[in-house]
Amino acid sequence: MHIPDGLLSTPVWIATDGVSVAALGYSLKRVNKRLDPVKVPLMAVMAAFVFAAQMINIPIPGLPKVSGHPLGGLLTAVLLGPLEATLVMAAVFVVQALLFQDGGIVVMGANILNMGLAATLGAYAVYACLRRLSASPFVQSAAVFVAAWFSVFLGATLTATELWLSGTVPMSPAVLFGAMLTIHALIGIAEGVVTVAAVRVIAGSRPDLLSHLARPAPGGADTP
């Protein structure tokens, strides 16, 4: 899903870079005011986990420079909080681009926007809404699964939209979106299963890592 340099038009990468800088600035300001020092080691652990998970690359037919892979954004948001997760994800993308040429430098803002901001925050919003429906373990697991799947699908949708708007890929919109979304819909299923399993293991072995999540009541407010 990482976009390399040269695939986005100048207006698109300027716009996405600007949005990402503004959003990350907001996240950093908010997190600096409330960050628990105890979370810092966990942030490092999650950054390493996300980095490793995104090393799994699945080729996308017709898009040789773009691949599909898991994200890890929802799990990071559940453990750390949504704004903290955006900073962790952004840090991972910066390292990937600068040291491993995984994703472009100029278009880094687009990759951060697609996978680190929109996908992470969007997925957490879905999770927060669904988990209010019931406190039953099934509904809680379903909320995690659906939100994790949505994170991958949303990131892929935004990536395909930016490629289409840039006009740099010699594919019709139907073929472009079909290729991107089909692969990532399947990747999203795997991401959902792994995220559910991870959350259940953490809830059983280290429930303190999830203590910031108030036990939901139908119609109740969720902890941000």
C-alpha positions in Angstrom: 0.0 0.0 0.0 3.1 2.2 0.3 3.1 4.7 -2.6 6.6 5.3 -4.1 7.8 8.7 -5.4 6.6 9.4 -9.0 3.1 8.0 -8.8 1.3 11.0 -7.3 0.8 14.3 -9.1 2.2 17.4 -7.6 -1.2 18.8 -6.4 -2.1 15.5 -4.8 1.2 15.0 -2.9 1.3 18.6 -1.8 -2.3 18.4 -0.4 -1.7 15.1 1.4 1.6 16.2 2.8 -0.1 19.4 4.2 -3.0 17.4 5.7 -0.6 15.0 7.4 1.7 17.7 8.8 -1.3 19.5 10.3 -2.9 16.3 11.7 0.3 15.0 13.2 1.0 18.4 14.7 -2.4 18.3 16.4 -1.8 14.7 17.6 1.7 15.6 19.0 0.3 18.6 20.9 -2.5 16.6 22.5 -0.3 13.6 23.3 2.4 15.8 24.9 -0.1 17.1 27.4 -1.4 13.7 28.5 1.3 11.0 27.7 1.8 8.6 30.5 5.6 7.8 30.7 4.7 4.2 31.3 3.3 4.1 27.7 6.6 5.0 26.1 8.1 1.5 26.1 4.9 0.1 24.8 4.9 2.7 22.0 8.4 1.4 21.0 7.2 -2.2 21.1 4.2 -1.4 18.9 6.3 0.5 16.5 8.5 -2.6 16.1 5.5 -4.8 15.7 3.9 -2.6 13.0 7.2 -2.4 11.2 7.6 -6.2 11.2 4.0 -6.8 10.1 4.3 -4.4 7.2 7.3 -6.3 5.9 4.8 -8.8 4.6 4.2 -7.5 1.0 1.7 -9.0 -1.4 2.0 -8.0 -5.1 -1.0 -6.3 -6.7 -1.6 -7.3 -10.3 -1.1 -4.3 -12.7 0.6 -2.2 -10.0 4.2 -3.4 -9.8 5.3 -0.5 -7.6 2.5 -0.8 -5.1 1.9 -3.8 -2.8 -0.6 -4.9 -0.2 0.2 -5.6 3.5 -1.2 -5.6 7.0 -1.3 -2.3 8.9 -1.5 -2.9 12.7 -3.1 0.5 13.3 -6.2 -0.6 15.2 -4.3 -2.8 17.6 -1.9 0.1 18.3 -4.8 2.4 18.9 -6.6 0.0 21.2 -3.4 -0.4 23.3 -2.1 3.2 23.3 -5.0 5.4 22.3 -5.9 6.7 18.8 -3.8 9.9 18.8 -0.8 8.1 20.2 -1.2 5.4 17.5 -1.0 8.0 14.7 2.4 9.1 16.0 3.7 5.6 16.2 2.4 4.8 12.7 4.0 8.0 11.3 7.3 7.2 12.9 7.3 3.7 11.3 6.6 5.2 7.9 9.4 7.7 8.2 11.9 5.0 9.1 10.6 2.8 6.3 10.9 5.5 3.7 14.3 6.9 4.8 16.2 3.7 5.6 14.5 1.0 3.5 13.0 2.9 0.5 9.6 1.4 1.4 7.4 4.3 0.3 8.5 7.6 -1.3 10.0 10.6 0.5 8.1 13.3 -1.3 4.8 11.4 -1.0 5.4 10.4 2.6 2.5 12.5 3.7 0.1 10.5 1.5 1.3 7.2 3.0 1.0 8.6 6.5 -2.5 10.0 5.7 -3.8 6.8 4.2 -2.4 4.3 6.7 -1.4 6.2 9.8 -4.1 8.8 10.1 -7.3 8.0 8.2 -7.1 4.2 8.5 -6.1 4.3 12.2 -8.5 7.0 13.4 -11.3 5.7 11.1 -10.9 2.2 12.4 -10.8 3.3 16.0 -14.0 5.3 15.5 -15.7 2.2 14.1 -14.4 0.1 17.0 -15.6 2.7 19.6 -19.1 2.7 18.1 -19.5 -1.0 17.7 -18.2 -2.0 21.1 -21.0 0.1 22.7 -23.6 -2.2 21.4 -23.0 -4.9 24.0 -20.5 -6.0 26.6 -20.6 -9.6 25.4 -17.3 -11.1 24.4 -18.7 -11.9 20.9 -19.7 -8.3 20.2 -16.4 -7.0 21.6 -14.4 -9.4 19.3 -16.7 -8.6 16.4 -16.0 -4.9 16.9 -12.3 -5.5 16.8 -12.5 -7.6 13.7 -14.7 -5.3 11.7 -12.7 -2.2 12.7 -9.4 -3.9 11.8 -10.8 -5.0 8.4 -12.1 -1.5 7.8 -8.7 0.0 8.5 -7.1 -1.9 5.7 -10.0 -1.3 3.3 -10.1 2.4 4.0 -6.3 2.8 3.5 -6.5 1.0 0.2 -9.5 3.1 -1.0 -7.6 6.3 -0.2 -4.5 5.0 -2.0 -6.5 4.1 -5.1 -8.2 7.4 -5.1 -5.0 9.3 -5.0 -3.5 7.2 -7.8 -6.6 7.8 -9.8 -6.6 11.6 -9.2 -3.0 11.7 -10.2 -3.6 10.0 -13.5 -0.2 8.3 -13.4 -1.4 4.7 -13.6 -2.5 3.5 -17.0 -5.6 1.7 -15.7 -9.3 2.5 -15.8 -10.8 3.5 -12.5 -12.7 0.2 -12.4 -9.6 -1.9 -12.8 -7.5 0.2 -10.5 -10.0 0.2 -7.6 -10.9 -3.5 -8.3 -7.2 -4.5 -8.0 -6.5 -2.5 -4.9 -9.7 -3.3 -3.0 -10.0 -7.0 -3.8 -6.5 -7.7 -2.5 -6.9 -5.5 0.6 -10.4 -6.9 1.4 -8.7 -10.3 1.8 -5.7 -8.8 3.7 -8.3 -7.1 5.9 -9.8 -10.5 6.9 -6.4 -11.7 8.0 -5.7 -8.5 9.9 -9.1 -8.8 11.6 -8.4 -12.4 12.8 -4.9 -11.6 14.0 -6.0 -8.4 15.8 -8.9 -10.2 17.6 -6.5 -13.0 18.7 -4.0 -10.4 19.9 -6.5 -8.4 21.9 -7.9 -11.6 23.5 -4.5 -12.8 24.5 -3.6 -9.3 25.9 -7.0 -9.1 27.8 -6.2 -12.5 29.4 -2.5 -12.0 30.2 -2.1 -8.2 30.6 -5.5 -6.7 31.2 -3.8 -3.6 32.6 -2.8 -2.6 29.1 -6.5 -2.3 28.2 -7.6 -0.6 31.5 -8.0 2.7 29.7 -11.0 1.3 27.9 -14.0 1.6 30.0 -16.3 -1.4 29.9 -18.9 -0.4 27.4 -22.6 -0.1 28.1 -25.2 0.0 25.4 -25.5 3.7 24.4 -22.7 4.7 26.7 -19.7 6.9 25.9 -16.4 5.4 25.0 -13.1 6.4 26.4 -11.0 8.3 23.8 
